[in-house]
Amino acid sequence: MNSPGERPPQATAWRWLGWLWLGVLTLCAVWLGWMLRHGLPADTDLTALLPADRQVPLVEAADRQLGEGFEDRFLILLRADDRVAATQALGDALETLVDDGQLARVDWRELDLADADPHDWMGPWRYRLLTPTWQQAIERDGGESLVEPALRRLFSPAARPDPVADPFGLLDAWLARQPQSPIDAADGLLTLDAQGQHYSVLIGRLAGSPYALPMQQALHATLEHFQQAHPEAHLLRSGLMFHAAAGARQARHEMSTIGAASLLGVLLIIGFVFRSPRVLAQLLVPLVTGSLFALALTLGLFGRLHLLTLAFGASLIGIAIDYVLHLQCDRAIHGRAFRLRRLLPSLILGLISSVIAYVAQALTPMPGLRQMAAFAAFGLIGAWLTVVLWLPRFKLHASPFTARLAERWWRLCQPRRRLPPWLALGLALGLIVLCTLRLTSDDSLALLNPSPAELMHDEAQVQQLLERDTGSRYFLVRADDTQALLTRLAALDQRLDRAITAGLAIDYQSLGRSVPSAAEQDANLARVRTLYGAPLESLIQRAGLPADLAQAARARLDDAPRLTLTDWLATPLGQLQQRLWLGQTESGEVAASVVVSGARSAAIADQLKAIADAQPGAIYVDRVARIGSLLGELRRHTAGWIAAAMALMTLALIWRYRGRAWRVVAPPFGATLIVLAVFALTGVPLNIFNQLGLLLVLGIGLDAGIFNVEYARQPSAWLAITLSTLTSLLAFGMLAFSATPALHYLGLTCLIGLASVWLLVPWVRPREPASASKAPKAPKAPKAPKAPKAHFEEKSHA
Amino acid sequence: MPQPTLAHRARRVLSLLLACLCLAAPLGAYAFDLASLQQRLAATPSLAGKFTQQRRLADLGTSLDSSGRFSFVRGQRVVWQLERPVEERIELTPEAIVNGSGDRTPPGGEQVARLFLQLLEGDWQALASRFEIALAGDAEAWQVTLTPKAAALRERIASIALDGGRYIDHLTLRTPGGDTLAVRLYDQHPLTGEAP
């Protein structure tokens, strides 16, 4: 098949298989093209990785609705000595972005947010809205105690008394209990006074997606330009747009530094060893065909693809580079004497062991993991088939240098002693103990957050200054109809108020605080009628107002309408609360959220959960904790299945290698243990991303272990192992320098793990050659050296 | 007589301009403008006195009358000590209006408080962003009229008038509905030491 002239029947069959595989790939390409005709159906929402029956659609809806304000607008706080001029400059600059159509609008002047006075539009409803304090006061003494404060209010220079419509100031008292925006006006600008500082507030509304690149660049340029012109001005930024822009900038930056460095490294190494640009191209062919095969089959199987699957699945296919390198090294060194048959058993074993791990993962109940595993397994199989069926057909201009290099490298890396199994076992046990004692885990949401610390700090400070939250903790309340819902909300509010009075350091926003149930509104009106009896007359008399005023005031109560939820949500104040209203659910119920802000702690979370449990129709949701527990679940599942796969692989390897099986598993398992031990010692917590990295380490380590034992005496195998760990180290290990936590952890694991694999391999190499052509049942290798301690000739530092 | 050349005429215009400038400069320095009024008011960093306040309610054809004492510390606060018909201490600071029981009332009152402070201080720069300001009279008897620029503010305030000499003597606020708030300040004297 590869040496011209001789062509046994098997070779012809092999050739046919090759063409068949090419046909399959062509079909895949066509199929994929057809499936992608409307673009890639990709999920980005992390919760799409959850099992379907566990996703609560209402929680998802609430999450989305509460996050909206964060997504479609941004907020800038500006602090400067010459605040007015600086704000004017920035505001004008942002206005030009509105003119260019990049932003929908910018609010920064005093009057940009001036809503009509609540006194104008709340007028007719005020007689049915009472704060609990006023309810109690009226019930206590008919409202006599409210006369004195009302009198003071009438004569305050700042009040705008309206003795007919509202002699007692019902509305002001009620409004004081409604959520107030901390933003007000000063010097003609929207201003926030907090912690003794004046901040100008500039609120931008996006015209399109926060991910739109032209808008991000235009806004970035505007802000940069402003900072250069006003270096003394201090800006605090908040909004998804800034995080998206920072993410995009960081990705571009890392692509041009880390990405370029690893690509250059791989090119240099492969170029140096093989002295042929062809090998480079041939290195890519299996990876590309593998990805094509995986993409088509996974999409066909699942219908959609999660972006996380794409990112990590594509990395896992990187293991396929092993097959290429082993094949090419062997060919380069043996030239015409190369026989695929000799390599085939190890290649098959390598593939099976890696695929077992993924098949195990594909059996988990987590759709996210299943998808990822299917993608990686299909990719590996595809790449492997290309390597075996097609790669030997391509011409390889083997340079004699490669063989010389392999020989020299082989001699350089011969340790004089080898690791005895009992020592290896002892060390492994030690590391296991260390890991169980010290290893921690972290499933926090921060892992998925690629934003730079500076921006996160800005965000936190803005949230704190605005006493605002992004709606990450809330109660979800459901009921059969709106009145029942309002009653439940009022009951929940009461529980919360009691807890707050008892010292619970939170605040909350609830529709129940603004819109009482119809029954409650009727009761309030009755209370106001009581207040408008003797207390009103005494107020009018003491203020020196005409007595007939009482009659005019009472007349206002006669046609006081009820405030409905729909009315309220249409008012300027109610619009701020629209995010709390979820409306009709699929099951025909109505639902609303009650957003919690303030202190966070496990104790507070428990207390809030208890409050929700006591209230029928209410559940407590903590988005951050929810995503954290989801990540944790993903992590535990992967860990469990990795362990199961390891056990299964070990059994398969024992069956083939018997006593030498430990030499095969020592590099992958040893490297895994070393990674975990290093994490345990340095306090790096275990998370889903470094576990995915471990999968990569396991796959490459296992291939290295198999080839190391099968071809113990062949310099080409050692060269291939070196090259594959080195290139993977460059491709994945370099990600350790990424500022994105997910990539950083994946990279860090690969960096330590792959280096460990490479260092472990020579130590566990059998002294006896186990010729590969002589297959499975090779005799047990006599166990190597006795001296446990000795200085080994270490790797070169060429 | 020969026609004046172009150069001639230009020189004439120039000298005329110069003459005007020379005349205008000392005039400008001595004219009583908003800046000098502000300086004059600022000469008293804090003062105390008495007030009467009459709020005329057009719809009812009646008024709410009150009186008391006040003290004012520039840039910090005004304390409005109501004595008749009800006792109440109201403190206005740039941050809030605080009544005798320590409550911040009414909500959004800080804007009213800030306006009040700016008026008493004669902080025309701050006021100019929202009001057209007109000054008449001289240093001993001046009148300032403020008219809101924006429609939103015009819905609440029709005009504000101030008059006085060394101190502000009268403050009158008119609403579009016809209500007026007239405040007379009298018996004013500079404060030394801390305000009450």
Interface residues (C-beta under 8 A of the other chain):
Chain A: E110 L111 A114 A116 D117 E148 P149 L151 R152 R153 L154 F155 S156 P157 A158 A159 P161 P163 V164 G169 D172 L175 A176 Q180 D184 A185 A186 D187 G188 D193 R542 A543 G544 L545 P546 L549
Chain B: Q53 R55 L57 D59 L60 T62 L64 D65 S66 W80 L82 P85 V86 E88 I90 L92 P94 E95 I97 N99 G100 S101 R104 T105 P106 P107 G108 G109 E110 Q111 V112 A113 R114 F116 A126 S129 R130 A150 A152 L153 E155 R156 L181 V183
